[in-house]
Amino acid sequence: MQKLLIVEDEKSIFFLLNNCILYEELGLELVGYAENGQTAYDMIMEKHPDIVITDITMPVFDGLELIEKVQERYTDINFIIVSGYAQFEFAKKAVKLGVKDYLLKPINSNELNRSLAKLTQKLSEDGNEEFLLQNTDNHREKIRTSFIMSVLYRDIDFNRITINEINRNYFYTFREELFCAFIIKVDYYSNIVIGIKNHITDNLIMFVKEYFSGLCFDFAVAEHQENIYVILNFENREEKIEEIKRTCDRLLKNGKKLTEGYTNTGVSIGFGMITSKIQNLTDSFRIARHLLDMRIIRGVNQVLYADNEKEECARKKYVLPNDLLGSLSEKVERNALEDIKKEIFFIFQNALDFCKKEDISVYKIFRGVILNILSIIKQKGDFPDEFMDIYQELSLELNKCSRYYDLMNTLPERIMEEILKFQTDDQSEGSLIMKRVLGYVSENYDKPLKLEDVAEQVYISPAYLGIIFKKETGKNFTTYLTDLRMKKAKELLLDVRININEVTYKVGYNNVRYFSRIFKENVGISPKEYRKIHANRIY
């Protein structure tokens, strides 16, 4: 087993790295984790790992300083750097230090394991031979990839950099003519082994390089978070634009043939706007991503081209109708699980119909819909502090949906799983409703209250509320409210500073004579007599 040390000051990224690495398959053993340069140095001196994965920016001293200090003592320790996509200057220095690979954040698990596999194999074969970033082509490809990441994450200031500087810094040969961006998305509708995913991705990237190398002045392609991102730079001629689009259609055709070999897969391409300004590439990617979001509405296995005017409608907002929200709330209060599931389906269908009508992406709309549904479910008090974690998990599930079937079947099932997870055995339909009803009555007994008013607050019919009210309390609504008011009245009558008129209004009555009659019927004596008997106990 070869020994691995990870140096990363952010624990969340360490856990991500650690979970990504295929230790057993690669013959690796994790011997330590350090959060700063000094701790890392001490651990390297003590444990002498074969491979060190290190960040650049971290406390005490950075990753490059760590490598320099270690190499003063040992030259047989192999470093892999993980760093931000914009830090290409560091990559250049890393090459001089003999770093074995330079991986860009956010980390791609496939790329990380491929890099480790090459390194472990090389170490097994012939020791510490320099082989990865010493190779000029590999180094240039890393730097070129960092440009795509910078565009995607808006981490490049196009107002302060020229095309010539981009070409010089990132090893491109762009010209000031036309640019566009597109994204290839492969959907997997069932679990599929990672080797097949890598095979599909690698072949699609190979197709891009083969098809566009002779059509463009230059192009960029990179895999990131299971998508393939492409930038094209080509002549400003209508014929060339049409040829680029025909080539995209050809790419899709061959991508479909590639995925047809594996069941339950689909491939789509979102083709962003064509622009004469390199600084508009970020917007071109944004539109391409939006078009891919549209594949639930428009269908998968096609190239989705940008219509600049139409894509602006993505900003239209959707508001869930009150009747659907009210109906769901009623079902949740009754804990009627089958009815809740049906209601969620109706809500999803309503939102989907809106998206179809307006021809807009479902993803942003449905994130809001899911949050609305979870908020209603949370009101019954069953969701613990993990509420936002549940929302995040469901949002990730939403992002995996690419077909109508996925959206309308997978998500309702997942939401129901979360409801069942926090459901307790003693929560009958009536008790769930009564928890809110009694709370509302307790806060509003001093106002004119009718059964119909309370039923409206919990979104159920007055008749149904009357039935469960009697079942849960043993009293009808009027009797319960009167008893509560009398109890409060007796408490107020003990304070002689409050006259009986005030007591009347404070417990929800508008007529003193009527209040006195009701009080005597329930207590046996008048309010005045009650005060004479009991008030002197306190005042």
C-alpha positions as CSV (number, residue, x, y, z in Angstrom):
1,M,0.0,0.0,0.0
2,Q,1.3,3.5,-0.8
3,K,0.8,6.2,1.8
4,L,-1.3,9.3,1.1
5,L,-1.4,12.6,3.1
6,I,-4.1,15.3,2.5
7,V,-3.4,18.9,3.3
8,E,-6.5,21.1,3.2
9,D,-7.6,23.9,5.6
10,E,-11.3,23.5,4.8
11,K,-12.7,20.4,6.5
12,S,-15.6,20.2,4.1
13,I,-13.2,20.0,1.1
14,F,-11.1,17.4,3.0
15,F,-14.1,15.2,3.5
16,L,-15.1,15.6,-0.2
17,L,-11.6,14.6,-1.3
18,N,-11.5,11.7,1.2
19,N,-14.9,10.4,0.0
20,C,-13.9,10.7,-3.7
21,I,-10.7,8.6,-3.5
22,L,-11.0,4.9,-4.3
23,Y,-8.4,3.8,-1.7
24,E,-8.8,0.1,-2.1
25,E,-8.8,0.0,-5.9
26,L,-5.8,2.3,-6.0
27,G,-3.8,0.6,-3.3
28,L,-3.7,3.7,-1.2
29,E,-3.7,4.3,2.6
30,L,-4.6,7.6,4.2
31,V,-1.9,8.3,6.8
32,G,-2.9,11.7,7.9
33,Y,-4.8,15.0,7.4
34,A,-3.3,18.5,8.0
35,E,-5.0,21.9,8.1
36,N,-2.0,24.1,7.6
37,G,1.5,24.1,6.1
38,Q,3.4,23.7,9.3
39,T,1.4,20.7,10.5
40,A,1.7,19.2,7.1
41,Y,5.5,19.6,7.1
42,D,5.8,18.0,10.5
43,M,3.6,15.0,9.5
44,I,5.6,14.5,6.2
45,M,8.8,14.5,8.2
46,E,7.3,11.9,10.6
47,K,5.3,9.6,8.2
48,H,7.2,10.1,4.9
49,P,4.1,9.6,2.7
50,D,4.5,8.6,-1.0
51,I,1.9,11.1,-2.2
52,V,0.7,14.4,-0.8
53,I,-2.4,16.2,-2.0
54,T,-2.2,19.8,-1.0
55,D,-4.1,23.1,-1.4
56,I,-2.1,26.2,-2.2
57,T,-3.8,28.8,0.0
58,M,-3.7,27.9,3.7
59,P,-2.5,29.1,7.1
60,V,1.1,29.4,8.4
61,F,2.7,28.9,4.9
62,D,1.1,27.9,1.6
63,G,1.3,24.8,-0.5
64,L,4.1,25.9,-2.7
65,E,6.2,26.9,0.3
66,L,5.4,23.5,1.8
67,I,6.7,21.7,-1.3
68,E,9.9,23.8,-1.4
69,K,10.6,23.1,2.3
70,V,10.0,19.4,1.9
71,Q,12.2,19.1,-1.2
72,E,15.1,20.5,0.7
73,R,15.0,17.3,2.7
74,Y,13.3,14.8,0.4
75,T,12.9,14.6,-3.4
76,D,11.0,11.3,-3.6
77,I,7.6,12.6,-2.2
78,N,5.1,13.2,-5.0
79,F,2.8,16.3,-4.7
80,I,-0.6,16.8,-6.3
81,I,-2.0,20.3,-6.0
82,V,-5.7,21.2,-5.8
83,S,-6.4,24.9,-6.3
84,G,-8.7,27.6,-7.5
85,Y,-9.3,27.7,-11.2
86,A,-7.9,31.2,-11.6
87,Q,-4.5,30.6,-10.1
88,F,-2.7,29.7,-13.3
89,E,0.4,31.6,-12.2
90,F,0.7,29.1,-9.3
91,A,0.5,26.2,-11.9
92,K,3.6,27.6,-13.7
93,K,5.6,27.7,-10.5
94,A,4.3,24.2,-9.6
95,V,5.8,22.8,-12.8
96,K,9.2,24.1,-11.8
97,L,8.8,22.4,-8.4
98,G,8.1,19.1,-10.1
99,V,4.5,18.8,-9.0
100,K,2.9,15.6,-10.4
101,D,-0.5,17.1,-11.2
102,Y,-2.5,20.3,-10.8
103,L,-6.2,19.8,-10.2
104,L,-8.8,22.5,-10.3
105,K,-11.5,23.2,-7.8
106,P,-14.3,22.3,-7.6
107,I,-12.8,18.8,-7.5
108,N,-13.9,16.3,-10.2
109,S,-13.7,12.8,-8.6
110,N,-13.1,11.1,-11.9
111,E,-10.1,13.4,-12.7
112,L,-8.7,13.0,-9.1
113,N,-8.8,9.2,-9.3
114,R,-7.4,9.1,-12.8
115,S,-4.5,11.2,-11.6
116,L,-3.9,9.1,-8.6
117,A,-4.1,5.9,-10.7
118,K,-1.5,7.1,-13.1
119,L,0.7,8.2,-10.3
120,T,0.4,5.0,-8.3
121,Q,1.0,2.9,-11.3
122,K,4.1,4.9,-12.3
123,L,5.4,4.7,-8.8
124,S,5.0,0.9,-8.8
125,E,6.7,0.6,-12.2
126,D,9.8,2.7,-11.9
127,G,9.8,4.8,-8.8
128,N,9.9,8.5,-8.8
129,E,10.1,9.3,-12.5
130,E,8.8,12.7,-13.5
131,F,6.0,12.2,-15.9
132,L,2.8,14.3,-15.6
133,L,3.2,18.1,-15.4
134,Q,6.7,17.9,-16.7
135,N,4.9,17.1,-20.0
136,T,4.3,20.4,-21.7
137,D,1.1,19.4,-23.5
138,N,-0.5,18.2,-20.2
139,H,0.5,21.4,-18.5
140,R,-0.9,23.6,-21.3
141,E,-4.2,21.6,-21.2
142,K,-4.5,22.3,-17.4
143,I,-4.0,26.1,-18.0
144,R,-6.5,26.1,-20.9
145,T,-9.1,24.4,-18.8
146,S,-8.6,27.0,-16.0
147,F,-9.8,29.6,-18.5
148,I,-13.1,27.8,-19.0
149,M,-13.6,27.6,-15.3
150,S,-12.9,31.3,-14.9
151,V,-15.5,32.1,-17.5
152,L,-18.1,29.8,-15.9
153,Y,-17.6,31.2,-12.5
154,R,-17.2,34.9,-13.6
155,D,-13.7,34.9,-12.2
156,I,-12.1,36.8,-15.0
157,D,-12.3,40.5,-15.5
158,F,-12.7,41.0,-19.3
159,N,-12.5,44.8,-18.8
160,R,-8.9,44.5,-17.7
161,I,-7.6,41.8,-20.0
162,T,-7.3,41.7,-23.8
163,I,-7.6,38.7,-26.1
164,N,-3.8,38.9,-26.7
165,E,-3.3,38.6,-22.9
166,I,-5.7,35.7,-22.7
167,N,-3.9,33.9,-25.5
168,R,-0.6,34.5,-23.8
169,N,-1.7,33.5,-20.3
170,Y,-3.9,30.6,-21.2
171,F,-2.2,29.2,-24.3
172,Y,-5.0,30.0,-26.8
173,T,-5.0,31.5,-30.3
174,F,-8.3,33.3,-30.2
175,R,-9.1,36.0,-32.7
176,E,-11.6,38.9,-32.4
177,E,-14.3,37.4,-34.5
178,L,-17.2,35.2,-33.3
179,F,-17.5,33.2,-30.1
180,C,-20.1,30.9,-28.6
181,A,-20.4,28.4,-25.8
182,F,-22.3,25.1,-25.5
183,I,-22.8,22.4,-22.9
184,I,-23.2,18.7,-23.4
185,K,-25.3,16.9,-20.8
186,V,-25.5,13.2,-20.4
187,D,-28.5,12.0,-18.3
188,Y,-28.4,8.6,-16.5
189,Y,-31.9,7.4,-15.6
190,S,-30.6,4.5,-13.4
191,N,-27.4,3.6,-11.6
192,I,-24.5,3.1,-14.0
193,V,-20.9,2.1,-13.2
194,I,-18.4,4.9,-13.1
195,G,-16.3,3.2,-15.8
196,I,-19.2,3.5,-18.3
197,K,-19.6,7.2,-17.4
198,N,-16.0,7.8,-18.0
199,H,-16.1,6.0,-21.3
200,I,-19.0,8.1,-22.5
201,T,-17.5,11.4,-21.3
202,D,-14.1,10.6,-22.8
203,N,-15.5,9.7,-26.2
204,L,-17.7,12.8,-26.3
205,I,-14.7,15.0,-25.6
206,M,-12.8,13.1,-28.3
207,F,-15.7,13.9,-30.7
208,V,-15.6,17.6,-29.9
209,K,-11.8,17.8,-30.5
210,E,-12.1,15.8,-33.7
211,Y,-15.1,17.7,-35.2
212,F,-14.1,21.3,-34.3
213,S,-10.4,21.3,-34.6
214,G,-10.5,22.2,-38.3
215,L,-13.6,24.5,-38.1
216,C,-12.4,27.1,-35.5
217,F,-9.5,29.4,-34.9
218,D,-9.4,27.7,-31.5
219,F,-11.7,26.0,-29.1
220,A,-11.8,24.9,-25.4
221,V,-13.3,21.8,-23.9
222,A,-13.5,20.6,-20.3
223,E,-15.5,18.2,-18.1
224,H,-16.9,19.7,-14.9
225,Q,-19.5,18.3,-12.6
226,E,-20.7,15.7,-15.1
227,N,-21.1,18.3,-17.9
228,I,-18.9,19.0,-20.9
229,Y,-18.3,22.7,-21.5
230,V,-17.1,23.9,-24.9
231,I,-16.0,27.4,-26.2
232,L,-15.7,28.0,-29.9
233,N,-14.0,30.8,-31.8
234,F,-14.6,31.0,-35.5
235,E,-15.0,33.2,-38.6
236,N,-17.7,35.9,-38.7
237,R,-19.5,34.4,-41.8
238,E,-23.1,33.1,-42.0
239,E,-21.8,30.0,-43.8
240,K,-19.5,29.3,-40.9
241,I,-22.3,29.7,-38.4
242,E,-24.4,27.1,-40.3
243,E,-21.5,24.8,-40.5
244,I,-20.9,25.0,-36.7
245,K,-24.5,24.2,-36.1
246,R,-24.5,21.3,-38.5
247,T,-21.4,20.0,-36.7
248,C,-23.3,20.3,-33.3
249,D,-26.1,18.2,-34.9
250,R,-23.5,15.6,-36.0
251,L,-22.0,15.6,-32.5
252,L,-25.4,14.9,-31.0
253,K,-26.1,12.1,-33.5
254,N,-22.8,10.4,-32.6
255,G,-23.4,11.1,-28.9
256,K,-26.8,9.3,-29.2
257,K,-25.2,6.3,-30.9
258,L,-22.7,6.2,-28.1
259,T,-25.3,6.3,-25.3
260,E,-27.7,3.9,-27.1
261,G,-25.3,1.1,-26.2
262,Y,-26.2,1.7,-22.5
263,T,-29.8,1.5,-21.4
264,N,-31.4,4.4,-19.6
265,T,-29.2,7.2,-20.9
266,G,-29.8,10.3,-22.9
267,V,-27.7,13.2,-24.3
268,S,-28.6,16.8,-24.8
269,I,-26.8,19.9,-26.0
270,G,-27.5,23.5,-24.9
271,F,-26.1,25.9,-27.5
272,G,-25.7,29.4,-26.2
273,M,-25.8,32.7,-28.0
274,I,-23.2,33.6,-30.7
275,T,-21.4,36.8,-30.0
276,S,-18.6,38.9,-31.4
277,K,-17.3,39.8,-27.8
278,I,-15.3,37.4,-25.8
279,Q,-16.7,39.0,-22.6
280,N,-20.2,37.7,-23.5
281,L,-19.1,34.1,-23.1
282,T,-20.4,34.0,-19.6
283,D,-23.8,34.9,-20.8
284,S,-23.5,32.4,-23.6
285,F,-22.9,29.7,-21.0
286,R,-25.8,31.0,-18.9
287,I,-28.2,30.6,-21.8
288,A,-26.8,27.2,-22.7
289,R,-27.4,26.1,-19.1
290,H,-30.9,27.5,-19.2
291,L,-31.6,25.6,-22.5
292,L,-30.5,22.3,-20.8
293,D,-32.8,23.1,-17.9
294,M,-35.6,23.3,-20.6
295,R,-35.1,19.7,-21.7
296,I,-37.8,18.6,-19.3
297,I,-40.2,20.7,-21.3
298,R,-38.7,20.5,-24.8
299,G,-37.3,16.9,-24.6
300,V,-33.9,15.3,-24.3
301,N,-31.7,13.9,-27.1
302,Q,-31.6,17.1,-29.2
303,V,-29.6,20.2,-29.6
304,L,-31.4,23.1,-28.0
305,Y,-30.5,26.4,-29.7
306,A,-30.8,29.8,-28.2
307,D,-33.6,32.2,-29.1
308,N,-32.3,35.4,-27.5
309,E,-35.7,37.0,-27.1
310,K,-37.5,33.9,-25.9
311,E,-34.8,33.0,-23.3
312,E,-35.5,36.3,-21.5
313,C,-38.9,34.8,-20.4
314,A,-36.9,32.7,-17.9
315,R,-37.3,35.6,-15.5
316,K,-41.1,35.1,-15.3
317,K,-42.2,34.2,-11.8
318,Y,-44.7,31.6,-10.6
319,V,-46.8,31.8,-7.5
320,L,-48.6,28.8,-6.1
321,P,-52.4,29.3,-6.1
322,N,-53.8,29.7,-2.6
323,D,-56.4,27.0,-3.1
324,L,-53.7,24.4,-3.7
325,L,-51.7,25.6,-0.7
326,G,-54.8,25.5,1.4
327,S,-55.8,22.1,0.3
328,L,-52.3,20.7,1.0
329,S,-52.3,22.3,4.4
330,E,-55.6,20.6,5.2
331,K,-54.2,17.2,4.2
332,V,-51.1,17.7,6.2
333,E,-53.1,18.7,9.3
334,R,-55.1,15.5,8.9
335,N,-51.9,13.5,8.3
336,A,-53.7,11.9,5.4
337,L,-50.6,10.5,3.6
338,E,-52.2,9.3,0.4
339,D,-54.1,12.6,0.0
340,I,-50.9,14.5,0.7
341,K,-49.1,12.6,-2.1
342,K,-52.0,13.3,-4.5
343,E,-52.0,17.0,-3.6
344,I,-48.2,17.3,-4.2
345,F,-48.8,15.7,-7.6
346,F,-51.5,18.3,-8.3
347,I,-49.2,21.1,-7.3
348,F,-46.4,19.8,-9.5
349,Q,-48.7,19.4,-12.4
350,N,-49.9,23.0,-12.0
351,A,-46.3,24.3,-11.9
352,L,-45.4,22.2,-14.9
353,D,-48.3,23.5,-16.9
354,F,-47.2,27.0,-16.2
355,C,-43.6,26.2,-17.3
356,K,-45.0,24.6,-20.5
357,K,-47.3,27.6,-21.2
358,E,-44.5,30.1,-20.7
359,D,-41.8,27.9,-22.2
360,I,-39.5,28.4,-19.2
361,S,-37.2,26.2,-17.1
362,V,-38.8,24.1,-14.4
363,Y,-35.7,24.0,-12.1
364,K,-35.9,27.5,-10.5
365,I,-39.7,27.3,-10.4
366,F,-39.7,23.8,-8.7
367,R,-37.1,24.8,-6.1
368,G,-39.6,27.4,-4.9
369,V,-42.5,24.9,-5.1
370,I,-40.5,22.4,-3.0
371,L,-39.7,25.0,-0.5
372,N,-43.4,26.0,-0.3
373,I,-44.4,22.3,0.2
374,L,-41.8,21.7,2.9
375,S,-42.8,24.9,4.7
376,I,-46.4,23.7,5.0
377,I,-45.3,20.3,6.2
378,K,-43.0,22.0,8.8
379,Q,-45.9,23.9,10.3
380,K,-47.2,20.8,11.9
381,G,-44.0,20.7,13.9
382,D,-42.6,17.4,12.8
383,F,-39.5,18.6,10.9
384,P,-36.5,19.2,13.1
385,D,-33.6,21.5,12.6
386,E,-32.6,19.5,9.5
387,F,-35.3,21.3,7.5
388,M,-32.9,23.2,5.2
389,D,-30.8,20.0,4.8
390,I,-33.9,18.2,3.5
391,Y,-34.5,21.1,1.1
392,Q,-31.0,20.9,-0.2
393,E,-31.2,17.1,-0.7
394,L,-34.5,17.5,-2.6
395,S,-32.9,20.2,-4.7
396,L,-30.2,17.8,-5.7
397,E,-32.8,15.2,-6.6
398,L,-34.5,17.9,-8.7
399,N,-31.3,18.6,-10.6
400,K,-31.1,14.9,-11.6
401,C,-34.5,15.1,-13.2
402,S,-34.4,15.4,-17.0
403,R,-37.8,13.9,-18.0
404,Y,-41.4,14.5,-17.1
405,Y,-41.5,11.0,-15.5
406,D,-38.6,11.8,-13.1
407,L,-40.2,15.0,-12.0
408,M,-43.7,13.7,-11.4
409,N,-42.8,10.4,-9.8
410,T,-39.4,10.6,-8.2
411,L,-39.8,13.9,-6.3
412,P,-43.3,13.2,-4.7
413,E,-41.9,9.9,-3.5
414,R,-38.9,11.6,-2.0
415,I,-41.0,14.2,-0.2
416,M,-43.2,11.5,1.2
417,E,-40.1,9.7,2.5
418,E,-39.1,12.8,4.4
419,I,-42.6,13.2,5.8
420,L,-42.7,9.5,7.0
421,K,-39.2,9.9,8.5
422,F,-40.4,12.5,11.0
423,Q,-43.9,11.1,11.6
424,T,-44.6,9.9,15.1
425,D,-47.1,7.1,16.0
426,D,-49.2,9.2,18.4
427,Q,-50.1,11.8,15.9
428,S,-53.7,11.1,14.9
429,E,-55.4,13.2,12.3
430,G,-57.4,15.0,14.9
431,S,-54.5,15.7,17.3
432,L,-52.5,17.3,14.5
433,I,-55.3,19.7,13.7
434,M,-56.3,20.3,17.3
435,K,-52.7,21.4,18.1
436,R,-53.2,24.4,15.9
437,V,-56.9,24.9,16.6
438,L,-56.4,25.1,20.4
439,G,-53.4,27.4,20.0
440,Y,-55.5,29.7,17.8
441,V,-58.4,29.7,20.2
442,S,-56.1,30.4,23.2
443,E,-54.6,33.4,21.5
444,N,-58.0,34.8,20.2
445,Y,-60.6,34.0,22.8
446,D,-61.0,37.7,23.5
447,K,-62.3,38.3,20.0
448,P,-65.6,37.3,18.4
449,L,-65.0,33.6,17.4
450,K,-67.1,31.2,15.5
451,L,-66.4,27.6,14.5
452,E,-66.3,28.8,10.8
453,D,-63.6,31.3,11.6
454,V,-61.3,28.7,13.2
455,A,-62.0,26.1,10.5
456,E,-60.8,28.7,7.9
457,Q,-57.5,29.1,9.7
458,V,-56.7,25.4,9.4
459,Y,-58.1,25.0,5.9
460,I,-60.8,22.4,6.8
461,S,-64.6,22.4,6.7
462,P,-66.5,23.6,9.8
463,A,-68.4,20.3,9.9
464,Y,-65.2,18.2,10.0
465,L,-63.7,20.5,12.6
466,G,-66.8,20.1,14.8
467,I,-66.5,16.3,14.7
468,I,-62.8,16.2,15.6
469,F,-63.2,19.0,18.2
470,K,-65.7,16.9,20.1
471,K,-63.6,13.8,19.7
472,E,-60.4,15.3,21.0
473,T,-61.8,17.6,23.8
474,G,-65.0,15.9,24.8
475,K,-66.8,19.2,24.3
476,N,-68.3,21.0,21.4
477,F,-66.6,24.2,20.2
478,T,-69.1,26.6,21.9
479,T,-68.9,24.9,25.2
480,Y,-65.0,24.8,25.1
481,L,-64.8,28.5,24.2
482,T,-67.3,29.5,26.9
483,D,-65.4,27.4,29.6
484,L,-62.1,29.1,28.5
485,R,-63.6,32.5,28.7
486,M,-65.1,31.9,32.1
487,K,-61.7,30.6,33.4
488,K,-60.0,33.8,32.1
489,A,-62.9,35.9,33.5
490,K,-62.4,34.5,37.0
491,E,-58.7,35.3,36.9
492,L,-59.4,38.9,35.9
493,L,-62.1,39.3,38.5
494,L,-59.5,38.7,41.2
495,D,-57.9,42.0,40.3
496,V,-60.2,44.7,41.8
497,R,-58.4,47.3,39.7
498,I,-60.2,46.0,36.6
499,N,-63.8,46.9,36.5
500,I,-66.4,44.4,35.3
501,N,-67.0,46.2,32.0
502,E,-63.3,45.8,31.2
503,V,-63.4,42.1,32.2
504,T,-66.4,41.7,29.8
505,Y,-64.5,43.0,26.8
506,K,-61.2,41.2,27.7
507,V,-62.9,37.8,27.5
508,G,-64.6,38.4,24.2
509,Y,-68.1,39.7,25.1
510,N,-69.6,43.0,24.0
511,N,-72.5,43.2,26.4
512,V,-72.0,43.3,30.2
513,R,-75.6,42.0,30.9
514,Y,-75.1,39.0,28.6
515,F,-71.7,38.3,30.1
516,S,-73.1,38.4,33.6
517,R,-75.9,35.9,32.6
518,I,-73.5,33.5,31.0
519,F,-71.1,33.8,34.0
520,K,-73.8,33.0,36.5
521,E,-75.1,30.0,34.4
522,N,-71.6,28.5,34.4
523,V,-70.2,29.5,37.8
524,G,-73.4,29.7,39.9
525,I,-73.0,33.3,41.0
526,S,-72.7,36.7,39.3
527,P,-69.3,38.3,38.5
528,K,-69.9,40.9,41.2
529,E,-70.6,38.2,43.9
530,Y,-67.6,36.2,42.7
531,R,-65.3,39.2,43.2
532,K,-66.7,39.8,46.7
533,I,-66.0,36.2,47.7
534,H,-62.6,35.7,46.1
535,A,-60.9,39.1,45.4
536,N,-59.8,39.6,49.0
537,R,-57.6,36.6,48.8
538,I,-55.0,38.5,46.7
539,Y,-55.8,42.2,47.2
